Amino acid sequence: MRETEDELDTLQRLLDASLASSTEHLRAIITDRRTLTARDLARLLTGMRVLSVATVTAAGEPRISALDGHLLHATWTFSTSGTAAKARHLRARPAASVAHIDGERMALFGHGRAEEMRESDPDWAETLEHWTAHYKSSPLSWGDDIRIYRFRPHWMVAYAADRDELLA
């Protein structure tokens, strides 16, 4: 868990505000007994998790693909080749939706923007170190134009079918 108290507090405020502003239908599903806290997420989502990342084409059509995601500092990081369609989409239109779904056990859904990370970012070295340790090779060695993104959500909700069982 790399999250600071400040990062966890910020994520918790986002989770609370997002659920409070959600539709009646969603709030009927994600009840107090089925929601996950920022601390729960930081504890549960260690290592690599498969993300479904949705981008938007120039024609306004949605596109979704699966990517490796790592929750670092209370937000997702993910990577792809700079030659991938999703990299072109994100460069022109950084709006994205991201979901991690673990069967019926839990899910985390978010809408926001994907930022391409740069060497000048304060958390670049730590992010690259985390990814390299996980994969036993630097993601930058996987191709000529590898991009690493940070997801900046403006809406995010978390769900657990059975919160107590999931956290046990």
C-alpha positions in Angstrom: 0.0 0.0 0.0 1.6 3.2 -1.2 -1.2 5.6 -0.4 -0.8 8.5 2.0 -3.4 9.5 4.5 -4.1 12.5 2.3 -4.6 10.4 -0.8 -6.9 8.0 1.0 -8.9 10.9 2.3 -9.2 12.4 -1.1 -10.3 9.1 -2.6 -12.8 8.6 0.1 -14.4 12.0 -0.5 -14.6 11.2 -4.2 -16.2 7.8 -3.5 -18.7 9.4 -1.1 -19.6 12.2 -3.5 -19.9 10.0 -6.5 -22.2 7.6 -4.8 -24.3 10.4 -3.3 -24.8 11.9 -6.8 -25.6 8.6 -8.5 -28.9 7.5 -9.7 -31.5 5.9 -7.4 -31.0 2.6 -9.3 -27.2 2.5 -8.6 -27.7 3.5 -4.9 -30.2 0.7 -4.5 -27.4 -1.7 -5.6 -24.4 -0.1 -3.9 -25.9 0.1 -0.4 -23.9 1.0 2.8 -23.4 -2.8 3.3 -22.0 -3.2 -0.3 -19.7 -0.2 -0.7 -16.0 -0.3 -0.3 -13.9 2.4 1.4 -10.7 4.0 0.0 -8.8 2.0 2.6 -10.5 -1.2 1.5 -9.5 -0.6 -2.1 -5.9 0.2 -1.2 -5.7 -3.1 0.7 -7.5 -5.2 -1.9 -6.1 -3.8 -5.1 -2.4 -4.6 -4.8 -0.4 -5.8 -7.7 -1.7 -6.0 -11.2 -5.4 -5.9 -11.9 -7.1 -6.2 -15.3 -8.8 -3.0 -16.2 -11.4 -2.4 -18.9 -10.5 1.1 -20.3 -12.9 2.9 -22.5 -11.8 5.6 -24.9 -13.6 7.7 -27.5 -12.8 7.8 -31.3 -12.8 11.0 -33.3 -16.3 10.0 -34.5 -17.5 9.9 -30.8 -17.7 6.1 -30.8 -16.7 4.3 -27.6 -13.9 1.7 -27.7 -13.0 -0.6 -24.8 -10.0 -2.8 -24.2 -8.3 -4.7 -21.4 -5.1 -3.4 -19.9 -2.9 -4.2 -16.9 -3.6 -1.7 -14.2 -1.9 -0.9 -10.9 -3.5 1.1 -8.1 -0.8 3.5 -6.9 -1.4 6.5 -4.7 -5.1 5.9 -4.8 -5.5 6.0 -8.6 -4.9 3.7 -11.5 -1.8 3.6 -13.7 -1.9 1.6 -16.9 0.2 1.3 -20.0 0.0 0.7 -23.7 2.0 1.1 -26.9 2.1 4.6 -28.4 1.0 2.9 -31.7 -2.2 1.5 -30.1 -5.5 3.1 -31.1 -6.2 3.9 -27.4 -3.0 5.9 -27.3 -4.2 8.0 -30.2 -7.6 8.4 -28.7 -6.2 9.5 -25.3 -3.8 11.9 -26.9 -6.7 13.7 -28.7 -9.5 13.1 -26.2 -8.2 12.1 -22.7 -11.7 11.4 -21.3 -11.8 7.7 -20.3 -13.9 5.3 -18.2 -12.1 2.6 -16.3 -13.5 -0.5 -14.6 -12.0 -3.3 -12.6 -14.5 -6.2 -12.1 -13.7 -9.3 -10.1 -16.6 -11.6 -11.1 -19.5 -10.8 -8.8 -17.3 -10.3 -5.8 -16.3 -6.6 -6.3 -16.1 -3.8 -8.9 -14.7 -0.4 -9.1 -16.0 2.0 -11.8 -14.6 5.4 -12.7 -15.0 8.2 -15.2 -12.3 10.8 -15.7 -9.2 11.7 -17.7 -6.1 9.7 -18.5 -2.8 11.7 -18.3 0.3 10.4 -20.0 3.0 10.3 -17.3 6.4 11.9 -18.0 9.8 11.5 -16.6 9.4 15.0 -15.0 6.4 13.8 -13.0 7.2 13.6 -9.2 5.9 10.0 -9.0 7.5 8.8 -12.3 10.4 7.0 -10.8 8.3 5.3 -8.1 5.7 4.2 -10.7 8.4 2.9 -13.0 10.1 1.1 -10.1 6.8 -0.5 -9.1 6.0 -1.7 -12.6 9.5 -3.0 -13.1 9.5 -4.9 -9.8 6.1 -6.5 -10.7 7.1 -7.6 -14.2 10.8 -8.2 -13.6 11.5 -5.8 -16.6 11.0 -2.2 -17.2 7.8 -1.5 -19.2 9.9 1.0 -21.2 11.8 -2.1 -22.6 8.7 -3.6 -24.1 8.7 -1.5 -27.2 9.9 1.6 -28.9 7.0 3.8 -27.7 5.5 2.6 -24.4 3.2 5.0 -22.7 2.3 5.0 -19.0 -0.9 6.7 -18.0 -2.3 8.0 -14.7 -6.1 8.0 -14.4 -7.6 11.1 -12.8 -11.2 10.2 -11.9 -13.9 12.8 -11.3 -16.5 10.1 -10.5 -15.8 6.7 -8.9 -17.9 4.0 -7.1 -16.9 0.7 -5.5 -19.0 -2.3 -4.9 -18.7 -5.6 -3.0 -21.4 -8.2 -3.3 -20.6 -9.3 0.2 -18.3 -6.8 1.8 -17.6 -8.8 5.0 -16.7 -11.9 3.1 -14.5 -10.0 0.6 -12.6 -8.3 3.4 -12.2 -11.4 5.6 
